[in-house]
Amino acid sequence: MVAVTKTTHNRRKPSAVKKRYPYHWQGVNRKGKKVSGEMQAESISNLKVELRRQGINVLKAKRKSTGLFSVGSKKIKAMDIALISRQISTMLNAGVPLVQSLEIIARSNDNPAMRSLIGEVAAEVSTGTSLSNTLRKHPIYFDDLYCDLISAGEQSGSLDTMYDRIATYKEKAEALKSKIKKAMLYPAMVVAVATIVTLILLLYVIPQFKDIFAGFGAELPPFTLFVLSISDFVSQFWYLVIGILFGIPIIYLKANQRSMKVKHITERTILKIPAIGPIMHKGALARFARTLSTTFAAGIPLVDSLTSAAGASGNIVYKNAVMEMRNEVIAGLPMHIAMRSTNLFPDMVTQMVMIGEESGSLDDMLAKVAHIYEQQVDDAVDGLTSLIEPMIMVVLGVIIGGLVIAMYLPIFKMGSIM
């Protein structure tokens, strides 16, 4: 068997990153001209030190409010990082120097938070700090995978090519994430609206019918009595009902964030849900293959690439399986055999990985696998959307229609008697 070889570099471990805060500053540059701007720093003293290196004497500095309701605040999203990555790639390929590219992007960006972030990165890179080390100071926006790819591009002297790969990777990853969210969001919103409408009917509309029925002096149908008893319960214990409807999801989400056991059970269960499970399987496979292809093609060692791919898979079941694969690869097993032993990857994936290992083109094969599953996720989301719409209409019709029928049954009964 032909061993898979690839140019490698030392994977630099980022040092512990201290929390940084946004500051608005005013100062004077070397030419005596007044300048101002926004910058992130650990403290005002650190801010002054960093700006002094750039030849700026700080006169005033004030920490900006980062509260949820701060005026003009606008968050930096993952898609924003994908967009600036594509912009940097385009400028570097056009021959524009890195610092100048960053400054142009900072000036032209509509998001104040992004302008501040890119402006700070440009200022620090202009002092001679490497781009990868600068980005590591902002782990919220640039994760280890992003910084490792940049480091690989800097060491190999192909930062323009690397940024093109990063931009493609981020764009495809965000497109895939958007498709999966689309599949989950629509039914969740409809269920939420249906729940609110049902509560309004039970709390305000049905009690009005109860007063009308009290004057009939006749026995009500069992179905009507059942709905009225539900309305009485909801009216009497509305705080309990609302607490259950909203409290349980909030408690569950908190537990899912803090407990690995709960997270593992949740993500394993999601993979078994009909219609939704296959989409999540294909999405995890696509992210795994795309990440591994990008990192391995960048010259990052296979073992380190598997670590990045495990975290990028987006599902703890796949993450654990990939980490098991990593341990077996370290022990000397070919990757396709390690994949087969997890009983999680389809035969098509393991066969293409085997061909890639044999031919020395593992990154290309993984890119093909990623493309196949990204297309399958796209088709599955479209199919699920068309399937869910009539099912939701049926469920809403049964719930709302059932309540209406229960209220009109006594009226129909009285009409037939008369």
NORHURA-V573878 format. One record per pair of residues at least 4 apart in sequence whose C-alpha atoms are under 7 Angstrom apart, sorted by the first residue. I is the first residue (numbers start at 1). GAP is how many residues later the second one is. D is the distance in Angstrom with one decimal. If there is no record, write none. Layout:
BEGIN
I,GAP,D ; I,GAP,D
END
This chain:
BEGIN
1,357,6.4 ; 2,356,5.3 ; 3,354,6.9 ; 4,353,5.6 ; 4,356,5.7 ; 6,293,6.0 ; 7,292,5.1 ; 8,291,5.1 ; 8,292,5.4 ; 8,293,5.4 ; 9,291,6.4 ; 14,122,6.8 ; 17,120,6.3 ; 18,24,6.9 ; 19,23,6.1 ; 20,20,5.7 ; 20,21,4.8 ; 20,22,4.3 ; 21,19,5.1 ; 21,20,5.4 ; 21,21,6.0 ; 22,16,6.9 ; 22,17,5.6 ; 22,18,4.2 ; 22,19,6.6 ; 22,41,6.0 ; 22,42,5.6 ; 23,15,5.6 ; 23,16,5.4 ; 23,17,5.9 ; 23,38,6.5 ; 23,39,5.4 ; 23,40,4.2 ; 23,41,5.3 ; 24,13,5.9 ; 24,14,4.5 ; 24,15,6.6 ; 24,37,5.7 ; 24,38,5.3 ; 24,39,6.3 ; 24,40,6.4 ; 25,11,5.5 ; 25,12,5.6 ; 25,13,6.2 ; 25,33,6.9 ; 25,35,5.5 ; 25,36,4.2 ; 25,37,6.4 ; 26,9,5.9 ; 26,10,4.2 ; 26,11,6.7 ; 26,32,6.0 ; 26,33,5.7 ; 26,34,5.1 ; 26,35,6.4 ; 27,7,5.7 ; 27,8,5.4 ; 27,9,6.1 ; 27,29,6.3 ; 27,30,5.3 ; 27,31,4.2 ; 27,32,4.8 ; 27,33,6.7 ; 28,4,5.5 ; 28,5,5.4 ; 28,6,4.5 ; 28,7,5.7 ; 28,28,5.6 ; 28,29,5.2 ; 28,30,6.6 ; 29,4,5.6 ; 29,5,6.6 ; 29,6,6.8 ; 29,26,5.8 ; 29,27,4.4 ; 29,28,6.3 ; 30,25,5.6 ; 30,26,6.5 ; 38,78,5.4 ; 39,77,5.9 ; 39,81,5.8 ; 41,5,6.1 ; 41,6,5.4 ; 42,4,6.1 ; 43,4,6.2 ; 44,4,6.2 ; 44,17,6.9 ; 45,4,6.3 ; 46,4,6.2 ; 47,4,6.2 ; 48,4,5.9 ; 48,10,6.1 ; 49,4,6.5 ; 50,4,6.9 ; 51,4,6.5 ; 51,5,5.3 ; 52,4,4.9 ; 52,5,5.8 ; 65,5,6.2 ; 66,4,6.3 ; 74,37,6.6 ; 74,39,6.5 ; 75,38,6.8 ; 76,4,6.3 ; 76,37,6.7 ; 76,38,6.4 ; 77,4,6.8 ; 78,4,6.4 ; 79,4,6.2 ; 79,95,6.5 ; 80,4,6.3 ; 81,4,6.1 ; 82,4,6.4 ; 82,85,5.7 ; 82,88,5.2 ; 82,89,5.8 ; 83,4,6.3 ; 84,4,6.0 ; 85,4,6.1 ; 85,78,6.4 ; 85,81,6.9 ; 85,82,5.1 ; 86,4,6.2 ; 86,78,6.7 ; 86,81,4.9 ; 87,4,6.3 ; 88,4,6.0 ; 88,13,6.3 ; 89,4,6.1 ; 89,71,5.7 ; 89,74,5.0 ; 89,75,5.2 ; 90,4,6.2 ; 91,4,6.4 ; 91,5,5.3 ; 91,10,6.2 ; 92,4,5.2 ; 92,5,6.5 ; 92,6,6.7 ; 92,68,5.3 ; 93,67,5.7 ; 96,4,6.7 ; 96,5,6.1 ; 97,4,6.1 ; 98,4,6.3 ; 99,4,6.2 ; 99,23,5.5 ; 99,26,6.7 ; 99,27,6.2 ; 100,4,6.2 ; 101,4,6.2 ; 102,4,6.1 ; 102,16,6.3 ; 102,20,5.5 ; 103,4,6.2 ; 103,16,6.2 ; 103,19,6.1 ; 104,4,6.2 ; 105,4,6.0 ; 106,9,4.5 ; 106,12,5.4 ; 106,13,5.4 ; 107,8,6.6 ; 109,5,6.9 ; 109,6,5.9 ; 111,4,6.2 ; 112,4,6.2 ; 113,4,6.2 ; 114,4,6.0 ; 115,4,5.8 ; 116,4,6.1 ; 117,4,6.3 ; 118,4,6.1 ; 119,4,6.1 ; 120,4,6.3 ; 121,4,6.1 ; 121,13,6.3 ; 122,4,6.1 ; 123,4,6.8 ; 124,5,6.2 ; 124,10,6.9 ; 125,4,4.9 ; 125,5,6.1 ; 125,6,6.0 ; 125,9,7.0 ; 129,4,6.9 ; 129,5,6.7 ; 130,4,6.3 ; 131,4,6.1 ; 132,4,6.3 ; 132,15,5.2 ; 132,18,5.6 ; 132,19,5.3 ; 133,4,7.0 ; 135,7,6.2 ; 135,12,6.5 ; 136,6,6.8 ; 136,11,6.4 ; 138,4,6.0 ; 139,4,5.2 ; 142,4,5.8 ; 142,5,6.5 ; 143,4,6.4 ; 144,4,5.9 ; 145,4,6.2 ; 145,163,6.2 ; 146,4,6.4 ; 147,4,6.1 ; 148,4,6.2 ; 149,4,6.3 ; 149,13,6.9 ; 149,146,6.8 ; 149,149,6.6 ; 150,4,6.2 ; 150,9,6.9 ; 150,12,6.8 ; 151,4,6.2 ; 152,4,6.1 ; 152,146,6.5 ; 152,147,6.9 ; 153,4,5.8 ; 153,5,4.9 ; 153,6,4.3 ; 153,9,5.4 ; 154,4,6.5 ; 154,5,5.6 ; 158,4,6.2 ; 159,4,6.0 ; 160,4,6.4 ; 161,4,6.5 ; 162,4,6.2 ; 163,4,6.0 ; 164,4,6.2 ; 165,4,6.0 ; 165,129,6.7 ; 166,4,6.0 ; 167,4,6.0 ; 168,4,6.1 ; 169,4,6.0 ; 169,121,7.0 ; 170,4,6.0 ; 171,4,6.1 ; 172,4,6.1 ; 173,4,6.2 ; 173,114,6.7 ; 174,4,6.0 ; 175,4,6.3 ; 176,4,6.4 ; 176,198,6.7 ; 177,4,6.2 ; 178,4,6.1 ; 179,4,6.4 ; 179,199,6.7 ; 179,202,6.7 ; 180,4,6.5 ; 181,4,5.7 ; 182,4,6.5 ; 183,198,5.6 ; 183,201,7.0 ; 183,202,6.6 ; 184,4,6.5 ; 185,4,6.1 ; 186,4,6.4 ; 187,4,6.1 ; 188,4,6.2 ; 189,4,6.2 ; 190,4,6.1 ; 191,4,6.1 ; 192,4,6.4 ; 193,4,6.2 ; 194,4,6.1 ; 194,202,6.8 ; 195,4,6.2 ; 196,4,6.3 ; 197,4,6.3 ; 198,4,6.2 ; 198,202,7.0 ; 199,4,6.0 ; 200,4,5.8 ; 201,4,4.8 ; 201,5,6.0 ; 202,4,5.5 ; 202,29,4.8 ; 202,32,7.0 ; 203,4,6.9 ; 203,28,6.4 ; 203,31,6.8 ; 203,32,5.6 ; 206,4,6.4 ; 206,25,6.8 ; 207,4,6.7 ; 208,4,6.7 ; 209,4,6.1 ; 209,198,6.8 ; 210,4,6.2 ; 220,4,6.5 ; 220,5,6.5 ; 220,190,6.0 ; 221,4,6.4 ; 221,189,6.6 ; 222,4,6.1 ; 223,4,6.4 ; 223,183,6.0 ; 224,4,6.1 ; 224,182,4.6 ; 224,183,6.2 ; 225,4,6.1 ; 226,4,6.4 ; 227,4,6.2 ; 227,179,6.8 ; 228,4,6.1 ; 229,4,6.2 ; 230,4,6.2 ; 231,4,6.0 ; 232,4,6.0 ; 233,4,5.9 ; 234,4,4.9 ; 234,7,6.6 ; 237,4,6.4 ; 238,4,6.1 ; 239,4,5.9 ; 240,4,6.2 ; 241,4,6.1 ; 242,4,6.0 ; 243,4,4.9 ; 244,4,5.5 ; 246,4,6.5 ; 247,4,6.1 ; 248,4,6.0 ; 249,4,6.1 ; 250,4,6.3 ; 251,4,6.2 ; 252,4,6.0 ; 253,4,6.3 ; 254,4,6.3 ; 255,4,5.5 ; 255,7,6.6 ; 256,6,5.3 ; 256,7,4.9 ; 259,4,6.3 ; 260,4,5.9 ; 261,4,6.2 ; 262,4,6.1 ; 263,4,6.1 ; 264,4,6.0 ; 264,52,6.0 ; 264,53,6.9 ; 265,4,6.0 ; 266,4,6.2 ; 267,4,6.4 ; 267,48,6.3 ; 267,49,6.7 ; 268,4,6.9 ; 268,49,6.4 ; 269,4,6.7 ; 270,7,5.7 ; 271,6,4.0 ; 271,7,6.8 ; 271,9,6.2 ; 271,10,6.4 ; 272,5,5.2 ; 273,4,4.8 ; 275,109,6.9 ; 276,4,6.4 ; 277,4,6.2 ; 278,4,6.2 ; 279,4,6.0 ; 279,98,5.8 ; 279,101,6.5 ; 280,4,6.1 ; 281,4,6.3 ; 282,4,6.1 ; 282,91,5.7 ; 282,95,6.2 ; 283,4,6.2 ; 283,90,7.0 ; 283,91,7.0 ; 283,94,6.4 ; 284,4,6.1 ; 284,29,4.8 ; 284,30,6.1 ; 284,31,6.5 ; 285,4,6.1 ; 285,28,7.0 ; 285,88,6.9 ; 286,4,6.0 ; 286,84,4.4 ; 286,87,5.2 ; 286,88,5.8 ; 287,4,6.0 ; 287,25,6.3 ; 287,26,5.2 ; 288,4,6.1 ; 288,21,5.1 ; 288,22,6.8 ; 288,24,6.4 ; 288,25,4.9 ; 289,4,5.9 ; 289,77,5.2 ; 289,78,6.5 ; 289,80,6.4 ; 289,81,5.1 ; 290,4,6.2 ; 290,76,6.7 ; 290,77,5.8 ; 290,80,5.2 ; 291,4,6.1 ; 291,18,5.3 ; 291,21,6.9 ; 292,4,5.9 ; 292,13,5.7 ; 292,14,6.4 ; 292,17,5.4 ; 293,4,5.9 ; 293,70,4.4 ; 293,71,6.9 ; 293,73,5.3 ; 293,74,5.6 ; 294,4,6.2 ; 295,4,6.8 ; 295,5,5.6 ; 295,10,5.6 ; 296,4,5.3 ; 296,5,6.5 ; 296,6,6.2 ; 296,9,6.1 ; 296,67,6.1 ; 297,66,5.6 ; 300,4,6.6 ; 300,5,6.2 ; 301,4,6.0 ; 302,4,6.1 ; 303,4,6.6 ; 303,23,6.0 ; 303,27,7.0 ; 304,4,6.5 ; 305,4,6.1 ; 306,4,6.0 ; 306,16,6.7 ; 306,20,6.1 ; 307,4,6.6 ; 307,16,6.7 ; 308,4,6.3 ; 309,4,6.1 ; 310,8,6.9 ; 310,9,4.4 ; 310,12,5.4 ; 310,13,6.5 ; 311,8,6.0 ; 313,5,6.4 ; 313,6,6.4 ; 315,4,6.1 ; 316,4,6.0 ; 317,4,6.3 ; 318,4,6.0 ; 319,4,6.2 ; 320,4,6.3 ; 321,4,6.3 ; 321,21,6.1 ; 322,4,6.1 ; 323,4,6.4 ; 324,4,6.4 ; 325,4,6.1 ; 325,10,7.0 ; 325,13,5.0 ; 325,14,6.1 ; 326,4,6.2 ; 327,4,6.3 ; 328,4,6.5 ; 328,5,5.7 ; 328,10,6.0 ; 329,4,4.9 ; 329,5,6.1 ; 329,6,6.0 ; 329,9,6.9 ; 333,4,6.7 ; 333,5,6.5 ; 334,4,6.5 ; 335,4,6.1 ; 336,4,6.2 ; 336,14,5.2 ; 336,17,5.8 ; 336,18,5.3 ; 337,4,6.4 ; 338,4,6.9 ; 339,6,6.5 ; 339,11,6.5 ; 340,5,6.7 ; 340,10,6.6 ; 345,4,6.4 ; 345,5,6.8 ; 346,4,6.6 ; 347,4,6.0 ; 348,4,6.2 ; 349,4,6.2 ; 349,20,6.7 ; 350,4,6.1 ; 351,4,6.3 ; 352,4,6.1 ; 352,13,6.1 ; 353,4,6.1 ; 353,9,6.3 ; 353,12,6.5 ; 353,13,6.9 ; 354,4,6.2 ; 355,4,6.0 ; 356,4,5.7 ; 356,5,4.7 ; 356,6,3.9 ; 356,9,5.6 ; 357,4,6.6 ; 357,5,5.5 ; 361,4,6.5 ; 362,4,6.1 ; 363,4,6.2 ; 364,4,6.4 ; 365,4,6.3 ; 366,4,6.1 ; 367,4,6.2 ; 368,4,6.2 ; 369,4,6.3 ; 370,4,6.0 ; 371,4,6.2 ; 372,4,6.3 ; 373,4,6.1 ; 374,4,6.3 ; 375,4,6.3 ; 376,4,6.0 ; 377,4,6.0 ; 378,4,6.4 ; 379,4,6.2 ; 380,4,5.9 ; 381,4,6.1 ; 382,4,6.4 ; 383,4,6.2 ; 384,4,5.9 ; 385,4,6.3 ; 387,4,6.8 ; 388,4,6.0 ; 389,4,6.3 ; 390,4,6.2 ; 391,4,6.3 ; 392,4,6.1 ; 393,4,6.0 ; 394,4,6.2 ; 395,4,6.3 ; 396,4,5.9 ; 397,4,5.1 ; 398,4,5.5 ; 399,4,6.4 ; 400,4,6.4 ; 401,4,6.1 ; 402,4,6.1 ; 403,4,6.5 ; 404,4,6.4 ; 405,4,5.9 ; 408,4,6.2 ; 409,4,6.1 ; 410,4,6.1 ; 411,4,6.2 ; 412,4,6.3 ; 413,4,6.4 ; 414,4,6.2
END
